[in-house]
Amino acid sequence: MAREQVTQIVAEMVANVLEVAVAAGEHVEVGDTVVLLESMKMEIPVIAELAGTVVAIKVAPGDVVQEGDLLLTLTR
């Protein structure tokens, strides 16, 4: 039996969460925007680097995240 591989997507900088572009249970492809962050008046899309299914979303619009904070998890 194959094990699901879990991937965590984390914030790369201190930022405000503008938008969560996916929902739990949704399938994402490589290159899809999963979260939109804002830092220093610049919008920064967080892109899925692997295809998978969104398992858990740990942020909401209006949240402030720190570098390394968990944004969401995917399984493949």
PyMOL commands that place a pseudoatom at each C-alpha (Angstrom):
pseudoatom trace, name=CA, resn=MET, resi=1, chain=A, elem=C, hetatm=0, pos=[0.000, 0.000, 0.000]
pseudoatom trace, name=CA, resn=ALA, resi=2, chain=A, elem=C, hetatm=0, pos=[1.394, 3.397, -1.004]
pseudoatom trace, name=CA, resn=ARG, resi=3, chain=A, elem=C, hetatm=0, pos=[1.752, 6.079, 1.656]
pseudoatom trace, name=CA, resn=GLU, resi=4, chain=A, elem=C, hetatm=0, pos=[0.518, 9.573, 0.997]
pseudoatom trace, name=CA, resn=GLN, resi=5, chain=A, elem=C, hetatm=0, pos=[3.280, 12.131, 0.921]
pseudoatom trace, name=CA, resn=VAL, resi=6, chain=A, elem=C, hetatm=0, pos=[2.516, 15.279, 2.922]
pseudoatom trace, name=CA, resn=THR, resi=7, chain=A, elem=C, hetatm=0, pos=[3.926, 18.618, 1.773]
pseudoatom trace, name=CA, resn=GLN, resi=8, chain=A, elem=C, hetatm=0, pos=[3.840, 21.740, 3.909]
pseudoatom trace, name=CA, resn=ILE, resi=9, chain=A, elem=C, hetatm=0, pos=[3.720, 25.165, 2.274]
pseudoatom trace, name=CA, resn=VAL, resi=10, chain=A, elem=C, hetatm=0, pos=[5.197, 27.865, 4.506]
pseudoatom trace, name=CA, resn=ALA, resi=11, chain=A, elem=C, hetatm=0, pos=[5.523, 31.646, 4.372]
pseudoatom trace, name=CA, resn=GLU, resi=12, chain=A, elem=C, hetatm=0, pos=[8.859, 32.839, 3.056]
pseudoatom trace, name=CA, resn=MET, resi=13, chain=A, elem=C, hetatm=0, pos=[8.573, 36.261, 4.708]
pseudoatom trace, name=CA, resn=VAL, resi=14, chain=A, elem=C, hetatm=0, pos=[6.589, 38.349, 7.176]
pseudoatom trace, name=CA, resn=ALA, resi=15, chain=A, elem=C, hetatm=0, pos=[3.380, 39.298, 5.362]
pseudoatom trace, name=CA, resn=ASN, resi=16, chain=A, elem=C, hetatm=0, pos=[-0.364, 39.836, 5.554]
pseudoatom trace, name=CA, resn=VAL, resi=17, chain=A, elem=C, hetatm=0, pos=[-2.650, 37.164, 4.092]
pseudoatom trace, name=CA, resn=LEU, resi=18, chain=A, elem=C, hetatm=0, pos=[-4.791, 38.841, 1.412]
pseudoatom trace, name=CA, resn=GLU, resi=19, chain=A, elem=C, hetatm=0, pos=[-6.505, 35.774, -0.001]
pseudoatom trace, name=CA, resn=VAL, resi=20, chain=A, elem=C, hetatm=0, pos=[-6.625, 32.003, 0.341]
pseudoatom trace, name=CA, resn=ALA, resi=21, chain=A, elem=C, hetatm=0, pos=[-7.180, 30.829, -3.232]
pseudoatom trace, name=CA, resn=VAL, resi=22, chain=A, elem=C, hetatm=0, pos=[-7.949, 27.170, -2.461]
pseudoatom trace, name=CA, resn=ALA, resi=23, chain=A, elem=C, hetatm=0, pos=[-10.239, 25.146, -0.217]
pseudoatom trace, name=CA, resn=ALA, resi=24, chain=A, elem=C, hetatm=0, pos=[-9.672, 21.958, 1.768]
pseudoatom trace, name=CA, resn=GLY, resi=25, chain=A, elem=C, hetatm=0, pos=[-10.182, 18.941, -0.461]
pseudoatom trace, name=CA, resn=GLU, resi=26, chain=A, elem=C, hetatm=0, pos=[-9.354, 20.869, -3.637]
pseudoatom trace, name=CA, resn=HIS, resi=27, chain=A, elem=C, hetatm=0, pos=[-6.769, 19.467, -6.050]
pseudoatom trace, name=CA, resn=VAL, resi=28, chain=A, elem=C, hetatm=0, pos=[-4.001, 21.861, -7.112]
pseudoatom trace, name=CA, resn=GLU, resi=29, chain=A, elem=C, hetatm=0, pos=[-1.524, 21.606, -9.948]
pseudoatom trace, name=CA, resn=VAL, resi=30, chain=A, elem=C, hetatm=0, pos=[2.073, 22.793, -10.115]
pseudoatom trace, name=CA, resn=GLY, resi=31, chain=A, elem=C, hetatm=0, pos=[2.049, 26.555, -10.633]
pseudoatom trace, name=CA, resn=ASP, resi=32, chain=A, elem=C, hetatm=0, pos=[-1.379, 27.206, -9.078]
pseudoatom trace, name=CA, resn=THR, resi=33, chain=A, elem=C, hetatm=0, pos=[-1.587, 30.164, -6.695]
pseudoatom trace, name=CA, resn=VAL, resi=34, chain=A, elem=C, hetatm=0, pos=[-2.687, 28.820, -3.295]
pseudoatom trace, name=CA, resn=VAL, resi=35, chain=A, elem=C, hetatm=0, pos=[-2.330, 31.935, -1.105]
pseudoatom trace, name=CA, resn=LEU, resi=36, chain=A, elem=C, hetatm=0, pos=[-1.862, 35.610, -1.903]
pseudoatom trace, name=CA, resn=LEU, resi=37, chain=A, elem=C, hetatm=0, pos=[0.322, 37.531, 0.551]
pseudoatom trace, name=CA, resn=GLU, resi=38, chain=A, elem=C, hetatm=0, pos=[1.049, 41.252, 0.841]
pseudoatom trace, name=CA, resn=SER, resi=39, chain=A, elem=C, hetatm=0, pos=[4.279, 42.718, 2.133]
pseudoatom trace, name=CA, resn=MET, resi=40, chain=A, elem=C, hetatm=0, pos=[5.507, 46.285, 1.783]
pseudoatom trace, name=CA, resn=LYS, resi=41, chain=A, elem=C, hetatm=0, pos=[2.550, 47.100, -0.526]
pseudoatom trace, name=CA, resn=MET, resi=42, chain=A, elem=C, hetatm=0, pos=[3.522, 44.294, -2.930]
pseudoatom trace, name=CA, resn=GLU, resi=43, chain=A, elem=C, hetatm=0, pos=[1.309, 41.289, -3.650]
pseudoatom trace, name=CA, resn=ILE, resi=44, chain=A, elem=C, hetatm=0, pos=[3.208, 38.006, -3.456]
pseudoatom trace, name=CA, resn=PRO, resi=45, chain=A, elem=C, hetatm=0, pos=[1.522, 34.869, -4.806]
pseudoatom trace, name=CA, resn=VAL, resi=46, chain=A, elem=C, hetatm=0, pos=[2.446, 31.614, -3.054]
pseudoatom trace, name=CA, resn=ILE, resi=47, chain=A, elem=C, hetatm=0, pos=[2.650, 28.991, -5.789]
pseudoatom trace, name=CA, resn=ALA, resi=48, chain=A, elem=C, hetatm=0, pos=[2.200, 25.216, -5.469]
pseudoatom trace, name=CA, resn=GLU, resi=49, chain=A, elem=C, hetatm=0, pos=[5.495, 23.582, -6.369]
pseudoatom trace, name=CA, resn=LEU, resi=50, chain=A, elem=C, hetatm=0, pos=[3.899, 20.119, -6.381]
pseudoatom trace, name=CA, resn=ALA, resi=51, chain=A, elem=C, hetatm=0, pos=[0.509, 18.823, -7.457]
pseudoatom trace, name=CA, resn=GLY, resi=52, chain=A, elem=C, hetatm=0, pos=[-1.705, 17.456, -4.704]
pseudoatom trace, name=CA, resn=THR, resi=53, chain=A, elem=C, hetatm=0, pos=[-4.852, 17.760, -2.640]
pseudoatom trace, name=CA, resn=VAL, resi=54, chain=A, elem=C, hetatm=0, pos=[-5.246, 20.475, -0.015]
pseudoatom trace, name=CA, resn=VAL, resi=55, chain=A, elem=C, hetatm=0, pos=[-5.593, 18.773, 3.372]
pseudoatom trace, name=CA, resn=ALA, resi=56, chain=A, elem=C, hetatm=0, pos=[-5.538, 21.700, 5.806]
pseudoatom trace, name=CA, resn=ILE, resi=57, chain=A, elem=C, hetatm=0, pos=[-5.469, 25.474, 5.564]
pseudoatom trace, name=CA, resn=LYS, resi=58, chain=A, elem=C, hetatm=0, pos=[-3.840, 27.170, 8.553]
pseudoatom trace, name=CA, resn=VAL, resi=59, chain=A, elem=C, hetatm=0, pos=[-4.370, 30.856, 7.630]
pseudoatom trace, name=CA, resn=ALA, resi=60, chain=A, elem=C, hetatm=0, pos=[-7.222, 33.183, 6.736]
pseudoatom trace, name=CA, resn=PRO, resi=61, chain=A, elem=C, hetatm=0, pos=[-7.428, 36.578, 5.045]
pseudoatom trace, name=CA, resn=GLY, resi=62, chain=A, elem=C, hetatm=0, pos=[-6.296, 39.279, 7.469]
pseudoatom trace, name=CA, resn=ASP, resi=63, chain=A, elem=C, hetatm=0, pos=[-3.827, 37.037, 9.307]
pseudoatom trace, name=CA, resn=VAL, resi=64, chain=A, elem=C, hetatm=0, pos=[-0.227, 38.175, 9.711]
pseudoatom trace, name=CA, resn=VAL, resi=65, chain=A, elem=C, hetatm=0, pos=[2.317, 35.427, 9.098]
pseudoatom trace, name=CA, resn=GLN, resi=66, chain=A, elem=C, hetatm=0, pos=[5.956, 35.231, 10.048]
pseudoatom trace, name=CA, resn=GLU, resi=67, chain=A, elem=C, hetatm=0, pos=[8.729, 33.656, 7.989]
pseudoatom trace, name=CA, resn=GLY, resi=68, chain=A, elem=C, hetatm=0, pos=[8.374, 29.873, 8.271]
pseudoatom trace, name=CA, resn=ASP, resi=69, chain=A, elem=C, hetatm=0, pos=[4.733, 29.887, 9.421]
pseudoatom trace, name=CA, resn=LEU, resi=70, chain=A, elem=C, hetatm=0, pos=[2.647, 27.029, 8.006]
pseudoatom trace, name=CA, resn=LEU, resi=71, chain=A, elem=C, hetatm=0, pos=[0.145, 28.218, 5.395]
pseudoatom trace, name=CA, resn=LEU, resi=72, chain=A, elem=C, hetatm=0, pos=[-1.326, 24.898, 4.260]
pseudoatom trace, name=CA, resn=THR, resi=73, chain=A, elem=C, hetatm=0, pos=[-0.610, 21.220, 3.737]
pseudoatom trace, name=CA, resn=LEU, resi=74, chain=A, elem=C, hetatm=0, pos=[-1.004, 19.073, 0.641]
pseudoatom trace, name=CA, resn=THR, resi=75, chain=A, elem=C, hetatm=0, pos=[-0.974, 15.321, 0.087]
pseudoatom trace, name=CA, resn=ARG, resi=76, chain=A, elem=C, hetatm=0, pos=[0.174, 13.567, -3.049]
for i in range(1, 76): cmd.bond("trace and resi %d" % i, "trace and resi %d" % (i + 1))
show_as sticks, trace
zoom trace
